[in-house]
Amino acid sequence: MGQLNPTRAIATMLVATTVIVIGDTAAKLLISQGQSAVFVAWMRFAIAAVLLLPFSGLRWSELRLLSDWRIWLRAALIVGAISAILTALKTEPLANAFGGFFIGPILAYFLSALVLKERISLARTLLLSFSFVGVLLVVRPGYGMSSGLAFAVLSGLFHGSFLMMTKLLSNQYRPRFLLISQLVIGAILLSPVGLANVPVIGMDATILILISALASAAGNYAILRVNRTTPASLVAPMVYFQLPAAAAIGWFVFADWPDFVSFAGLLMIVTAGFSSFWFAGREKPRPIVRA
C-alpha cells in the first residue's frame, strides 16, 4: 500500500478523531438516560469486533497467538480504560473527561523508558511535564476533585499502560491482529457483566448504541489505515484534536463549556502534546487507538 498524501492523512486523522468523540457523545447520552456504562462498553467492543473482523485479515494459524498472556493483558487494559472513561462521562463534561484521560500519553512515555528502555529527551520530558500540569488544572486533585474526574484519570492510567503494551508487542504482531484481538477479547471479558445489564431499550437507545459503536469502529479503523501508510510522527499529534473537538461538541450537545481554569489546563495539554512531537526526532510514537 502506497504512502498517503500528508494533507489527506492529516484531514483523515482530524475526521477520525472527531468521529470517535461523536461516538463518546452518543455513549454519554445513553448513560445519562440510565444505561449501564459497562453495558455500553460491552456493546462497543462487540459490535466493533463483528464489523472489523472481515477486514482484520485474521488467519486460522493466528488463533494460537491468543494464548499469549500479554495479548490478554493488553486487551484487559483497554477494557479498563473504556469502562472508566464511560463512567466518567456519566457526570463530567466531554472536554474535562478527555483532559483527565490525556494523562495516558504522559504515563506511556515514562513507562516506555522504564520498561522498554526507550530514549528520554529533555525537551519532550519538559513538555510532557507541562502537559501534566494541564491535567492537574483540569482535575484539581485535593480541591473537590469529583469521582467522575477520578475515573477519567484512572482511564488515562489504564490507557497509558495499554500504549506501552502496544509498543512492546508491535514488532511481534500485525497491527490489525492487535486491533481485532483487543476487540474480541474485550467483548469476551465484558460479556458477563454486559449480559447481566441488558436493558429493555427503545428505538432511540438502539440508534445511540449503533452510533457509539459504529463511530468508534470507523474512527479507529481510519486511524489504523493512516498509521500504516503515513509516518507516525506526522499523524500522532492529531489525536490531541480530540480535546478541542470534545469541547466544541460538548458545548453544542450538552451546553457544557470548561471553566477558565479547566480551559487553561486543556490548552496546556494540547499545546504540549503537539509541541512534543517536534522534538521526537527519530522516535515513532503511535496514535491513540480506543475501542
Secondary structure, 3 states (H helix, E strand, C coil): CCCCCHHHHHHHHHHHHHHHHHHHHHHHHHHHCCCCHHHHHHHHHHHHHHHHHHHCCCCHHHHHHHHCHHHHHHHHHHHHHHHHHHHHHCCCCHHHHHHHHCCHHHHHHHHHHHHCCCCCCHHHHHHHHHHHHHHHHHHCCCCCCCHHHHHHHHHHHHHHHHHHHHHHHCCCCCHHHHHHHHHHHHHHHHHHHHHHCCCCCCHHHHHHHHHHHHHHHHHHHHHHHHHHHCCHHHHHHHHHHHHHHHHHHHHHHHCCCCCHHHHHHHHHHHHHHHHHHHHCCCCCCCCCCCC
